[in-house]
Amino acid sequence: MAFSRVALLVCTVSYFVIAYAGNFYKDFDITWGDGRAKILNNGELLTLSLDKASGSGFQSKNEYLFGKIDMQLKLVPGNSAGTVTAYYLSSKGATWDEIDFEFLGNLSGDPYILHTNVFGQGKGNREQQFYLWFDPTADFHTYSILWNPQRIVFSVDGTPIREFKNLESKGVPFPKNQAMRIYSSLWNADDWATRGGLVKTDWTQAPFTASYRNFNANACTMSSGTSSCASNSASSGNAWLSEELDSTSQERLKWVQKNYMIYNYCTDTKRFPQGLPPECSTA
């Protein structure tokens, strides 16, 4: 009960903060989908659709090097098996960095799987997967990435679900030098997305639609190699640059990982017979 009250408070605060959100016309470009992606309500709402011919996607106009980024999503309802809604940060090139949220659809009545991953210098294989403690198709929920030089924190409605720390001292690549854009797409991945590809997309349910609103980026934007935070990194407005999880957030993180985590690469000894990745030995 105490946790529920705390979560409600955090949720309420996070919604208040992002009430001053951006405008999709101003912040994003629709990049593919041949009309299946739409910006509506004077730029306050964006929808992506998927049918048998094509999915759709968009990307941010800005590139970011560190930030605290929020987006509210309402996922594909009903039988979403085979579909993937991806929302992530990524740079370009062979040694790219990437921070992933991916939502793996499922049969009606079965829970979505929230898939997370972190790539550093082109190396990923750091998957953690979760069920959610609510129906992500019934309403909008806030999915956030805190990315600063010390850590990456994935959060849902203000509740942290994963922390990936900067452990370059142990030889673990950490995204810190490459600016990244925000990308999102809705696409068909029925060769792997649901039960390892056993459940295929039911195209009689198409078009599938995911919705987005209340984007907010408290972040360092990059332009011509220069960061917007270069001259005022110590200002109170950029407190997120050194933000870390307090004791309450650490307890919530443990609660989520105990009750809702369904896969953790750091416990998959069969996958890593030569030994788990070095970051897995750090509490």
C-alpha positions in Angstrom: 0.0 0.0 0.0 2.8 2.4 0.9 4.5 1.6 -2.5 1.2 2.3 -4.3 1.0 5.8 -2.7 4.6 6.6 -3.5 4.1 5.4 -7.1 1.0 7.5 -7.5 2.8 10.5 -6.2 5.7 10.0 -8.6 3.3 9.4 -11.4 1.5 12.6 -10.6 4.7 14.6 -10.5 6.0 13.2 -13.7 2.8 14.1 -15.6 2.9 17.7 -14.2 6.5 18.1 -15.5 5.8 17.0 -19.0 2.7 19.1 -19.3 5.1 21.6 -20.9 5.8 19.1 -23.7 7.1 19.7 -27.2 5.2 19.7 -30.4 5.6 16.8 -32.8 5.7 19.1 -35.9 8.6 21.0 -34.3 10.5 18.1 -32.7 10.1 15.1 -35.1 10.2 14.1 -38.8 8.1 11.2 -40.1 10.6 9.1 -41.9 8.8 6.2 -43.4 5.4 4.5 -43.8 3.8 6.2 -46.8 1.1 8.0 -44.9 0.7 5.5 -42.1 2.3 7.8 -39.6 0.2 10.9 -38.7 0.7 14.0 -36.6 -2.7 15.1 -35.2 -4.3 17.7 -32.8 -2.1 20.6 -33.9 1.1 18.6 -33.2 0.1 17.2 -29.8 -0.5 13.6 -30.9 1.4 11.2 -33.2 0.1 7.8 -34.4 2.0 5.0 -36.1 0.1 2.3 -38.0 1.1 -1.1 -39.4 -0.7 -3.2 -42.0 0.5 -6.1 -44.2 2.1 -3.8 -46.7 4.2 -1.6 -44.3 4.8 -0.3 -40.8 5.8 3.3 -40.1 8.3 5.4 -38.1 9.6 8.8 -37.1 12.8 10.3 -35.7 13.8 13.4 -33.8 15.1 16.5 -35.6 17.6 17.0 -32.8 20.6 14.9 -31.9 21.3 14.5 -28.1 24.4 13.8 -26.1 22.9 13.1 -22.6 19.4 13.9 -21.5 16.3 13.1 -19.6 13.7 12.1 -22.1 10.0 11.3 -21.6 7.4 10.1 -24.0 3.9 8.9 -23.4 2.8 5.8 -25.4 -0.4 3.9 -25.7 0.4 0.6 -27.3 -1.5 -1.5 -29.9 -4.5 -3.0 -28.2 -6.1 -6.5 -28.6 -4.3 -9.2 -30.5 -0.9 -7.5 -31.1 1.0 -10.7 -31.6 3.9 -10.4 -34.0 4.1 -6.6 -33.8 6.9 -4.6 -32.2 6.7 -0.9 -31.1 10.3 0.4 -30.8 11.2 3.6 -29.0 15.0 4.2 -28.7 18.0 6.4 -28.9 20.7 5.6 -31.5 23.7 7.0 -33.2 25.0 5.9 -36.7 27.9 3.9 -38.0 29.5 0.5 -37.4 30.3 1.3 -33.7 27.0 2.9 -32.9 25.5 3.4 -29.4 21.9 2.7 -28.7 19.4 2.7 -25.7 16.3 0.6 -26.4 12.7 0.3 -25.3 10.9 -2.3 -27.4 7.4 -3.5 -26.8 6.7 -7.0 -28.0 3.0 -7.6 -28.8 1.1 -10.7 -27.7 -2.2 -12.5 -28.0 -5.3 -10.8 -26.5 -5.2 -11.3 -22.7 -1.5 -12.1 -22.6 0.8 -9.4 -21.3 3.1 -7.2 -23.4 6.8 -7.8 -22.9 9.0 -4.7 -22.4 12.4 -5.4 -23.9 15.4 -3.2 -23.0 18.9 -3.2 -24.3 22.0 -1.0 -24.3 24.6 -0.9 -27.1 28.1 0.6 -26.6 30.3 0.9 -29.6 28.3 -1.5 -31.6 28.1 -4.2 -28.9 24.7 -5.1 -27.4 23.6 -8.4 -26.0 22.5 -6.7 -22.7 18.8 -7.6 -22.8 16.5 -7.3 -19.8 12.8 -8.0 -20.2 9.8 -7.1 -18.1 6.1 -7.5 -17.8 4.3 -4.3 -16.8 2.0 -3.9 -13.8 -0.8 -2.3 -15.9 -2.4 -2.7 -19.3 -0.2 -0.5 -21.6 -2.9 -0.5 -24.3 -5.7 1.0 -22.1 -4.2 4.5 -21.6 -1.0 6.5 -22.1 1.9 5.8 -19.8 5.3 7.6 -19.6 8.4 5.8 -20.7 11.6 7.7 -19.7 15.3 7.4 -20.3 17.8 9.2 -18.0 21.2 9.2 -19.8 24.1 11.0 -18.1 27.8 10.3 -18.0 27.5 8.0 -15.0 24.4 5.9 -15.8 21.4 5.1 -17.9 18.1 4.6 -16.1 15.0 3.2 -17.8 11.7 4.3 -16.0 8.0 3.7 -16.4 5.6 6.3 -15.0 8.5 7.5 -12.9 9.4 4.1 -11.5 12.9 2.9 -12.4 13.0 -0.6 -13.9 16.7 -0.8 -15.0 20.0 1.0 -14.3 23.0 0.5 -16.5 26.1 2.1 -14.9 29.2 3.5 -16.5 31.7 0.7 -15.9 34.4 1.7 -18.4 36.9 1.1 -15.6 36.0 -2.6 -16.1 36.3 -2.4 -19.9 32.5 -2.1 -20.5 31.7 0.3 -23.4 29.4 3.1 -22.3 27.5 5.5 -24.6 29.1 8.9 -24.0 30.8 10.3 -27.1 28.2 9.8 -29.9 25.2 12.0 -30.3 22.0 10.1 -30.7 18.6 10.8 -32.3 15.3 9.5 -30.9 13.6 6.9 -33.2 10.3 5.1 -33.0 8.7 2.6 -35.3 5.9 0.1 -35.5 6.7 -3.0 -37.5 6.0 -6.6 -38.1 8.5 -9.0 -36.5 6.4 -12.2 -36.3 9.5 -14.2 -37.1 10.7 -13.7 -33.5 8.6 -11.2 -31.5 5.9 -13.4 -29.9 6.9 -16.8 -28.4 10.0 -16.9 -30.5 8.1 -16.6 -33.7 5.6 -19.3 -33.0 2.7 -16.9 -33.0 2.2 -15.0 -36.2 0.6 -11.6 -36.9 -3.2 -11.8 -37.5 -3.6 -9.4 -40.4 -7.4 -9.5 -40.1 -6.8 -7.3 -37.1 -4.9 -4.6 -39.1 -4.3 -1.8 -39.1 -2.5 -1.9 -35.8 -2.0 1.5 -34.2 0.3 2.9 -31.5 -0.1 6.5 -30.2 2.4 9.0 -28.7 2.0 12.3 -26.9 3.7 14.6 -24.3 7.3 14.3 -25.5 9.7 16.2 -23.3 13.5 16.3 -23.6 15.5 18.0 -20.9 18.7 17.4 -22.7 21.9 18.5 -24.3 21.4 19.0 -28.0 24.3 18.8 -30.5 24.8 21.2 -33.4 27.9 21.3 -35.5 29.7 19.3 -32.9 28.9 21.7 -30.1 26.7 20.8 -27.1 24.0 23.1 -25.8 25.1 22.2 -22.3 28.8 23.1 -22.8 28.6 26.5 -21.1 26.1 25.8 -18.3 26.5 22.2 -17.3 26.6 23.2 -13.6 23.3 25.1 -13.7 20.3 23.8 -11.7 18.4 23.2 -15.0 20.9 20.4 -15.8 20.8 18.7 -12.4 20.0 15.4 -14.3 23.6 15.4 -15.6 24.6 14.1 -12.2 21.4 12.5 -11.1 21.4 9.1 -9.4 18.9 6.9 -7.8 18.0 7.8 -4.2 17.2 5.1 -1.7 13.4 5.2 -2.5 14.1 4.8 -6.2 16.5 1.9 -5.5 13.8 0.2 -3.5 11.3 0.6 -6.3 13.9 -0.7 -8.8 14.3 -3.8 -6.7 10.6 -4.2 -6.4 10.2 -4.2 -10.2 13.1 -6.5 -10.8 11.9 -9.0 -8.2 8.3 -9.0 -9.4 8.2 -8.2 -13.1 11.6 -9.0 -14.6 11.3 -12.1 -16.8 14.7 -12.2 -18.5 18.1 -10.9 -17.4 21.2 -11.5 -19.5 23.3 -11.3 -16.3 21.8 -14.6 -15.0 21.9 -16.4 -18.3 24.9 -18.7 -17.7 24.0 -20.9 -20.7 24.3 -18.0 -23.0 27.7 -17.0 -21.6 29.5 -20.3 -20.9 32.8 -18.5 -20.8 31.6 -16.3 -18.0 29.0 -13.5 -17.6 29.8 -10.0 -18.9 31.9 -8.0 -16.4 29.2 -5.6 -15.5 27.1 -8.5 -14.2 29.5 -9.0 -11.2 28.8 -5.5 -9.9 25.8 -5.0 -7.6 
